[in-house]
Every structure is written in C-alpha cells, then in structure tokens.
Amino acid sequence: MKKQWHLSAALLSMLLWSMTAHSGEQLLGYTKGAEPLPKGASEFYQIFTQRHDKGQGTYQALDSKTEIEHGFTHRFSGAIAITGHQIETKGLIIGGYLPQEKNTGFTFSGIETELKYAFLTPALNDIGLSTTVGLDFDTVDKHSGQKKDTLSVDLGLQLQKYFMDGQLVWLGNTNLESTYAKRAKIDGINNEETWPTQPEMEIELAAKTGLSYRFASNWSVGAEALYETEFETEVGQERWSIFAGPSIHYGHKHFWATLTYLPQVSGGGERYSGQESGLHLIEKTKYETKLKLGYNF
C-alpha cells in the first residue's frame, strides 16, 4: 500500500509539472494568465509592439520590452525588464501631446519591475487567481518621443480557467495604474498649451478578456478585447478606448511565440481638430500589432 502511495504521488507530481512547465507561455498578446512559474524556473521574454495611424499625417511607433522572470516559489515570481521606443510622426501637431514632428532612432529609455503571487492555480483549482504589482520608470514619452519622466505603479488581478482538458483557456484581467509625469522643456516651445511642463497625475483603469483554443499540437488561436480609460489632474476623464482582435500562438518545450493584431473598434474623450469621431486618436492609434517571444531555462 505504501509503495502504491509513493507511485501515485510520483505520477501526480509528473502531471503537475507537465501542466506548469510551460506556465510562462503567454497565449494572448495583452491578457495575462494566472498560472505561476514553477519554483526555480526562469523565463526570457522579448516583446515588440507596433502602433500606427492616427487618422492624419504619418504616425509609426515601436515599443520594446526585454524581460526576465524567475519563480521563487510555486506561487511567487518576480520580473525585471528594460524598455525602449522608436517614433516617427509628421504631418500632425496636437497641442499638449504631439508638439512637433519627430523621427527618433530606437532608444532604451526605462526599467520595469513586477512581482506576482498566485492565490489559486488553474492546474490545481477550478479557477486560477493571481495578483501583480509593478513599478515602471521611463524617460521618454512613448506618444511623442519627447523627453518625459514617468513613474507608474500598477496593480493587477488575473483570472484563468481551463476547459476541455486545457484545450480551451479563458483569461481575464483588471488593472489600476497610477502615474506621476513631468515633461522636459523643448527648445523654442514656451507655450504650456502646446507642451505643458507642470507635473501631472494620471490614473488608468483597464479590463481585458480573451479565449485561446489549441487546434493542433503546439498551435493555438485566440481572440481578446481590451478596454482602457484614463483620468488626469486638470481634465478628469481624458480618454477611453476599446481594442479587439485575433492572435496566434506557437508553443514548444523551451520556446514560444505569440502574434496579436488589435485594431481600435471604439473610443472617445479628447479629440484633435478635424479628427474623425468614434475613436480616440490622441494617445492611441487605430492599430496595434504585438509580437511576444519567450524562452524558458
């Protein structure tokens, strides 16, 4: 009987490991899972996000995030990342946001840290539940390419549910981000309406949800939706937007990749002069494309 118990425990351990060995895989581009990294496991991520089209002129932006995450226990992990931006904008000036045309080469500009704790894991419980706290510092405004120091604290909640023996996965997130921002002065621009340099406080709320379906060995397709709204010191509710679109994911034993295309389907709030209605195009764009690469070691 004792021998059978040890055999059962060993089989259970192997099963749990097989379900969590790829816990660092991110099935969708924007919505995160609740499955924690196993104790002692590490994951390397490279994430590129392209944002383009504000309805007028030319606007192209590329964001980069290079990250390493480590599992300290079977429930607790930590991550650190460096971030960077590349921006090209011409033919469109927006007071307070795009003060002048800009074409910058790629520059590393900031650092991010995040801690994650899983209260429930979807492999062991009916539903997975985790929380994250992140601290971000950046020196470049990702919208305009101008010098701007931002310090943000992000609190997140992640839900994850397996269906059909894990073939279908549902993910849901909520986030609350508080940001302190201070723009640097621009030579030749002294108008505060064109480029305000007084410190600002911003609060952003976000809700994300999506489904991922494994249709073949190592391959999954998914769809997700993202709602964001932001409140600022002087403005109140400045903007809101909804993005929704498809993704495709490939996962191997040590490597995975996720590609997501997310167009803006609706938005509101502040608009620049002459902007079409129905979208928010001051801080957001019409389209976003995200590529995420991961390697576990």
C-alpha positions in Angstrom: 0.0 0.0 0.0 2.8 2.4 0.9 4.5 1.6 -2.4 1.3 2.3 -4.3 1.0 5.7 -2.5 4.5 6.7 -3.5 3.8 5.7 -7.1 0.6 7.8 -7.1 2.4 10.7 -5.6 5.1 10.5 -8.3 2.6 10.3 -11.1 0.7 13.3 -9.6 4.0 15.3 -9.4 4.8 14.5 -13.0 1.3 15.6 -14.1 1.5 18.9 -12.2 5.0 19.5 -13.7 3.7 18.9 -17.2 0.9 21.3 -16.6 3.1 24.0 -15.2 6.4 23.5 -17.1 5.1 25.9 -19.7 3.4 28.3 -17.3 5.5 31.2 -18.7 3.8 30.9 -22.0 1.6 33.9 -22.8 -1.3 32.6 -25.0 -2.6 36.1 -25.8 -0.9 39.4 -26.6 -2.4 41.7 -23.9 -4.3 39.5 -21.5 -2.1 37.7 -18.9 -2.6 34.3 -17.4 -2.8 33.4 -13.7 -0.5 30.3 -13.9 2.7 31.0 -11.9 6.2 29.9 -13.0 7.4 26.8 -11.2 9.9 27.2 -8.4 13.4 27.7 -9.8 12.2 28.2 -13.4 13.2 31.3 -15.3 11.8 32.8 -18.5 13.2 35.3 -21.0 10.7 37.5 -22.9 11.2 39.8 -25.9 8.1 41.9 -26.7 7.6 44.3 -29.6 4.5 46.5 -30.0 3.9 48.5 -33.2 1.4 51.3 -33.0 0.4 53.2 -36.2 -2.2 55.5 -37.8 -3.8 58.5 -36.0 -6.1 59.3 -38.9 -3.9 62.2 -40.3 -0.3 62.6 -41.3 2.1 59.8 -40.6 2.5 58.1 -37.2 4.6 55.0 -36.6 5.8 53.8 -33.1 7.7 50.8 -32.0 7.9 49.8 -28.3 10.3 47.2 -27.0 10.4 45.3 -23.7 13.2 42.8 -22.8 12.3 40.9 -19.6 13.5 38.1 -17.4 11.1 36.4 -14.9 12.1 34.0 -12.1 9.9 31.7 -10.0 11.0 31.9 -6.3 8.3 29.5 -5.1 5.5 27.6 -6.8 3.2 30.7 -6.2 5.6 33.7 -6.2 7.7 35.1 -9.0 9.5 38.4 -9.9 10.5 40.0 -13.1 12.7 42.9 -14.3 12.7 44.5 -17.8 14.2 47.3 -19.8 12.1 49.2 -22.2 12.7 51.3 -25.3 10.9 53.3 -28.1 11.2 54.4 -31.7 8.8 57.0 -33.1 8.2 58.7 -36.4 5.5 61.4 -36.6 4.9 64.1 -39.3 2.0 66.0 -40.7 0.1 66.1 -37.4 0.6 68.5 -34.5 -1.6 68.1 -31.4 -1.2 70.6 -28.6 -0.1 69.0 -25.3 0.6 65.7 -27.0 2.5 66.0 -30.3 4.2 69.4 -30.1 6.4 68.9 -33.2 7.3 66.4 -35.8 9.7 63.8 -34.5 11.8 61.0 -36.0 13.8 59.1 -33.4 16.0 56.1 -33.7 15.4 53.2 -31.3 16.5 54.1 -27.7 16.3 52.2 -24.4 14.5 54.5 -22.1 13.2 52.8 -18.9 13.0 50.0 -16.5 10.1 47.9 -15.1 9.8 45.5 -12.2 6.9 43.2 -11.3 6.0 40.8 -8.5 3.3 38.1 -9.0 1.6 35.9 -6.4 -0.9 33.1 -7.3 -3.6 32.5 -4.7 -5.2 29.8 -6.8 -3.7 27.9 -9.8 -5.9 26.8 -12.7 -4.0 23.5 -12.9 -5.0 22.6 -9.3 -8.1 24.6 -8.7 -11.4 25.3 -10.5 -10.0 28.7 -11.5 -6.7 30.4 -11.3 -6.4 33.7 -9.4 -3.2 35.8 -9.1 -2.2 39.4 -8.4 0.6 41.6 -9.6 2.3 44.8 -8.5 4.5 46.6 -10.9 6.8 49.7 -10.8 7.7 51.4 -14.1 10.1 54.3 -14.8 10.5 55.8 -18.2 12.3 58.9 -19.6 10.7 59.1 -23.0 7.0 59.9 -23.8 6.0 56.9 -25.9 3.4 59.0 -27.7 5.5 61.9 -28.9 9.1 60.8 -28.5 9.9 63.9 -26.3 11.7 63.8 -23.0 9.2 63.0 -20.2 9.9 61.3 -16.9 7.1 59.0 -15.7 6.9 56.9 -12.6 4.0 54.4 -12.5 2.6 51.9 -10.0 0.4 49.2 -11.5 -1.9 46.8 -9.5 -3.3 43.9 -11.5 -5.6 40.9 -11.0 -5.5 37.9 -13.3 -8.1 35.1 -13.7 -7.6 31.9 -15.7 -9.9 28.9 -16.4 -9.2 25.7 -18.3 -12.0 24.0 -20.4 -11.9 20.8 -22.4 -8.9 19.4 -20.6 -7.0 22.5 -21.2 -7.6 22.8 -24.9 -9.7 25.9 -24.4 -8.4 28.6 -22.0 -10.2 31.7 -20.7 -8.2 34.7 -19.4 -9.4 37.9 -17.7 -7.5 40.8 -16.2 -8.2 44.1 -14.4 -5.5 46.8 -13.8 -5.3 50.1 -11.9 -2.3 52.2 -12.8 -1.3 55.5 -11.1 1.4 57.7 -12.9 3.4 60.7 -12.0 4.6 62.6 -15.1 6.9 65.5 -15.7 7.6 66.8 -19.2 11.0 68.3 -20.0 11.1 71.7 -21.8 11.5 71.8 -25.5 13.8 74.5 -27.1 11.7 77.0 -28.9 8.4 76.0 -27.3 7.3 78.0 -24.3 3.5 77.7 -24.6 2.1 75.5 -21.9 -0.9 74.6 -24.0 1.5 73.3 -26.7 3.7 71.4 -24.3 2.8 71.6 -20.6 5.7 71.2 -18.2 3.8 71.2 -14.9 3.8 67.8 -13.1 0.7 65.7 -13.7 -1.0 62.8 -12.0 -2.8 60.2 -14.2 -4.9 57.2 -13.2 -5.7 54.5 -15.8 -8.2 51.7 -15.4 -8.1 48.6 -17.7 -10.1 45.5 -18.2 -9.1 42.7 -20.6 -10.5 39.3 -21.5 -9.8 36.6 -24.1 -10.0 33.0 -25.2 -7.3 30.7 -26.6 -8.1 27.4 -28.4 -5.5 24.8 -29.1 -6.4 23.5 -32.6 -3.2 21.4 -33.3 -0.2 20.2 -31.4 1.8 23.3 -30.2 -0.6 25.7 -32.0 -3.4 27.9 -30.6 -5.6 30.6 -32.0 -7.2 33.3 -29.8 -9.2 36.5 -29.6 -9.2 39.2 -26.9 -10.7 42.6 -26.1 -9.1 45.5 -24.1 -10.9 48.4 -22.5 -8.9 51.4 -21.1 -9.8 54.7 -19.7 -7.6 57.4 -18.2 -8.2 60.3 -15.7 -5.8 63.3 -15.5 -5.3 66.1 -13.0 -6.8 69.0 -14.9 -9.1 67.2 -17.4 -10.9 64.5 -15.5 -11.7 61.6 -17.8 -9.4 62.3 -20.7 -10.0 59.2 -22.9 -11.4 55.7 -23.3 -10.9 53.1 -25.9 -11.8 49.5 -26.9 -9.5 47.3 -28.9 -10.3 43.8 -30.1 -8.7 41.3 -32.4 -7.2 37.9 -33.1 -3.9 36.2 -32.1 -2.0 33.0 -32.9 0.4 31.2 -30.6 3.0 28.6 -31.0 4.5 26.7 -28.0 7.4 24.3 -27.9 9.1 22.8 -24.9 11.6 25.6 -24.4 10.3 28.3 -26.8 7.1 30.0 -27.6 5.8 32.9 -29.7 2.5 34.9 -29.8 1.4 37.3 -32.6 -1.6 39.6 -31.9 -3.3 42.2 -34.2 -5.5 44.6 -32.2 -7.4 47.3 -34.1 -9.3 50.0 -32.2 -13.1 49.4 -32.6 -14.4 52.3 -30.5 -13.1 55.2 -28.4 -13.9 58.7 -27.1 -12.7 61.6 -25.0 -10.5 64.4 -26.2 -10.1 64.8 -29.9 -7.8 66.9 -32.0 -9.1 69.4 -34.5 -10.5 67.7 -37.6 -10.3 64.2 -36.1 -12.9 61.6 -37.1 -15.4 60.7 -34.4 -15.9 57.3 -32.8 -12.2 56.6 -31.9 -9.6 58.1 -29.5 -6.6 59.0 -31.6 -4.6 61.5 -29.5 -2.8 59.0 -27.2 -4.0 55.8 -29.0 -3.7 54.7 -32.6 -6.1 52.9 -35.0 -4.0 49.7 -35.0 -1.6 47.8 -32.7 0.4 44.7 -33.5 2.3 42.8 -30.8 4.9 40.1 -31.1 5.9 38.2 -28.0 8.8 35.7 -27.9 9.6 33.6 -24.8 12.4 31.1 -23.8 12.4 29.1 -20.6 15.6 28.0 -18.9 
